[in-house]
């Protein structure tokens, strides 16, 4: 099991071995000043891609073929760059997508879409409709990359002027096609409909998630400071679409869809949410189990990172890493590493993949 781990020296690529962390080498260019930035690591068909801050390119992405990350290199600068660029994710064949343009909000850019096939020396522009806002790669099949986002008003001041959407990006053909979501829109539990600060999940922008077998799981943020998160589970085959609103102090850490068409989402507050084929969401608290396994108070059992790898749910918290079944049971401690370091990301398969890596 490979991870990205951060400490006072910066960010390193490491492996979990014999109950501990073995650092294999630093992530190039990812210095201690960048420890708070979001990170992802994807092991795909062609090699390894790591989302991390670098100086040599305007795109925060490193790629390499070696399993131990020893040959990671920055990707090329975007056309006309350097310019603000945001990685939208990496497909199963190693193709990366990035949005390049004007930064309007933290972790969001309004601009042009570019694709970088694995091994290419230049980014390719992908014409994007004027009313489309793209966020994150959620799956891929062949040269088609599935991306969530929104339609309606990509430059709008409020996400409520947008509509959740799923897109198919044909990298080879340079086209973007919207895939229809159920026309009746999302169903909400009664308690969510009656909240004083009500949220209508039929409006907004999908931000991250996973897509497999016509089942989509994705999250969306609402509020003046995007302080509320909503989970979506959509089954395009049956037309089912369910949502649930998370607690104000919680946020989604990772999402997954398995081969049985069940959607999973785990939050930083150590709660596991599941939805079968777009049906109602079910919540499983994990904090007490996690605290018991790691021998810490429940107040410390918030997650630093989570991942779905090899049919297991991986959780990093309070100086340790725990592996459990997808339903949160059968937990065991994989390693303890103390409070001098934090696991920031697990090396995972591409979004939408159901096999481990």
N, C-alpha and C positions, 0 to 999 in steps of 0.2 A: 504494500500500500504506500503510495507516494503522496506527499503533501507540500504545500508552501508554508513555511514557518517564519515568523517575524520575531526579532529580538532587538536589542540596542544596536547591534552591528548592521541591521538591515533585514533583507528577506532572502531566505535560502530555500533551495530545493532539497527535500529530505525524504527518507524512507522510514517507515515504522518497522523496526526489527527487534526481536527478542525483548519486547516490552518497553522499548525506548525509541527515541528519535535519532537517526543517524543522518547528519547533514552531509550532502554530497557536493554542495557548492553554492555560491551566491547566485541570485538571479541578476543578470547583467543590468546595470544602470538603476536597479531598484534600491535606492539608498534609504537610510533611516528616516529622512525627511518625507518619504512617501509611504510610510508604514500605514497610515490611515486610509489610503486609497483602496477602492474595490479591486479585487483580484479574482481571476478564474484560471483554471488550468484544465485543458482538454487533451486527452490522448485519443487520437482518431486513426483512420486507416493509414495515413501517410507519416505520422509522427506525433509531435507534441506542440501545442500552441498555448502560450501563457499570456494572459492579459495583465500587464504591469507597466508602470511608468518607465519610459526610456528617453534618452536625450537625442539619439541619432535619427529618430523619425518622429513625425507629428502624430502617428498612430501608436497608442500604447499597447503594442503587441510584439511578442517574440516567438519565433518558430525554430524548430530543430527536429532532427530525426532520432537522436539518441534517447534511449529510455531514461538515462540519468540526467538529462537536461544539460549535458556538458557542451553541446554545440548550439545553444540558443543564440539567435541573432535577431536584430531588429528588422521589421519588414520595411519595404520601400516607402519613401515619402509620397503622399498623395499628390495627384496632378495639381500644379499651381501652389503646392505647399511650401513651407509648413503653414498649416491652418488648423483651427480647432477641429479635432476629430474624435469620434466616439465609436468604439468597437461595438458592433451589433451582435457579434457571436461568430462561431466557427462551425461549419458543417462537417458531416461524417467523412468527406473526402479531403478535408483540410482547407476548403475554401473559406476565406474570411470576408465578412461584410463590415463596412464602416460607413457612418454618416459624417459628412464633412460640411461645415457651414458655420452658422452663427449660433453662439451659445445664448439661450434665453433663460434657462433654468439650470440648476445643478443637475448633472447626469442626464441632460437632455440637449440635443442640438436640433435645429431646424436647418436642413440643407440638402445636399445631393447624396445619393447612395452610390457607393463604389464596392466592387468585388475584387478580391485578390485570390485567384486560383492557386492551389499549392504549387510552389516552385516558380511562379510567374515573377517577372522583374518589374512589373508595373500594374497599377490598379486600373480596372476597367470601369467606366461609368455605366450605371444601370438607370435608364430613364424611369423616373418615378412620377406618377400622376400628381397634379398640383394639390389635390385635396387629401394627400396621404401623409401620415406621420408614422415612421417605422421605429421600433424600439429594440427587439431582441430576437435572435434566432432560437426557435423552439423545436426544430426538427429538420430533416433533410431526406431526400430520396433521389438518387442519381445526381443530376445536375440541378435539381430543383431544391431550393432552400425555403423552408417555411418560417415566416417571421410574423410576430404579433405587433400591433400598434393601434392606429385609429384612422378613421376617415372623417371628413367634414370640415375641419378647420385646423390644420397643423400649426398655424401661427397664432392660434387663439390664446387669449390671456387666461382663459378658464378651460380646464379639461371637460367641463360639463357641456361645452360646445362641440365635443367630439363624440364619435361612436366607436365602440370596441370593434376591432377587425383582425382578421387573419389573412395573410397574403402568401402566395406562392411566387417566389422569385426564380425565374429561369436565367441562371447565370450565363449559359452558353448563348441563349437567344436574346438576352438583354431585355426581358419583359417582366412586368409585375402584374399579377392577377389577384383580385380579391376573392377569397373562398367564402361562400355564404355561411353565416352562422344561423342557428334556428330563428325563424321569423318572429316567433312569439316572445322572444327575449328571455332574460333571466328570471327565474323564480326565486323569491326571497322568503326566509322564515318570517313568521308574524312578528317576532320580537324585533327583527331588524326594521320592519316597516313602521313600527310604532316608536322607534327612537326619536327623541326631540330633534336631534341634528340628523334628519333623515338623509340617506344617500340613495340615488337612483342608479343602480349599476348598469342600466341600459345605455347610460352616457358615460363617457370617460375614455381612457387610453390604456390598453393592455400593455404591461411593462416587461415582464419576464415570464417564463413558463416552460412547458414541454408539450409536444404534440406527437401522438402515435396512434395508429389504427383508428383515425377519425375522432379520437378523444383528445381534447385540449384542456390543460390546466394552466391558469395564468392569474396574475395578480394585478390590481390597479390601485392607485392612490388618489385620495380625495382630501378636501379641506384647504384652508388658506395656506397652511405650511405642509400640505400633503401628509397630515398626521394620522389619517385613517386609511387602512388597507382593507381591500375586499378580495376574496378568493373567488375565482370563476372555475366551474367544471362544466365542460360543454361536450356533448356527444352529438356530432353532426349526423351520425347514422340514424339515431332514434329521435332526434330533435329535442332531447333533454338539455336543460341549461339551469344550473343551480349556483347560487352565490351565498357567501357568508361573510359577515363583517368581523374583522379581528378586533381585539382590545386595542385601545388607543396607544398603549405602551408596547405593543408588539408589532412585528414585521416578518415577512416571509424570508426564510433563509435559503430554501431550495425546494424544487418541485420535480415531479416525476410521474410518468404513466407506464404501468407494467403491461405485460402481454395479455393479461386478463381484463384489460380495459378499465382498470382502477386508477384514479388520479390520487396522488399523494402530495401534500405540502407540509413541510416542517418549519416552525417559526423560531426566531431567536429566543422567544420565551419558553422554549422546550415544549411545544404543543404540536401533536401530529394530527393533521386533518386528512380524511379520506372520503372519496366519492366514487361510487360504482357507476360507470357509464353515464355520467352527468346527473346522477341522482342526488338526494340530499347529502349535505356534508355531515360527517361524524367527527367528533373531537376526542382525542386521547391524550390526557396530560402525561408528560414524560418527566417532569422536573423531579418529582419524588424518587422515581426509579433511578434517574441519573445521579442525583445527590447520594442515594444509598450506595450505588456502585463505586462512586468516586470518594465516598467518605467525607463529604463537605455539606454545609448547611444548604437548604433549598434556595436561599437567596443568592448563592453563588452559582447555581446550576443553570445559568443562561448560556446560550450557545455562542461560541466564536465563529464556528463554521459547521456546515452539514453537507452530506453528500449521499447519493444513491449509487453504489458501486457493487457489482457482482451479486445482485440480489439482496444486498444488505443496506440498512440505513446506518450511516456513520455520523457520529456526533462528537464535536470537540468542545470541551468546556472545563473550566477550573483545573487546568494543568493536566488534563488527560483526554484520551480518545476512547469512545465506547462504540462497539458494533452491536447491532440488534437486528431482528427480523423486520421486514417492511411494516409489520403491524405494531412495532415497538416492543415486542416481547423478546425473551431469550437474550437479554443484554449481557455483554461481557466487556471487560476493560482490555483494550488492545495495547495501550501504553500509558505511562505517566511521564511527564516531562517537566513538572514544576512550573512555577509562576514566572520564571525568567524568560519564557518564550510563549508564543501563541500560534496555534495552527490557524492560518488565515484562509486556506482553501484546500480541498481534496482534489487530487487529479482524477477527473471523471470522464466517462464516455461523452460523446457529443449529446446535446439536448435531443430528446426524442428516441435515443437508442435504448433498447431494453436489455442488451447483454452487457455484462460487466467487462471491465478492462483491467 
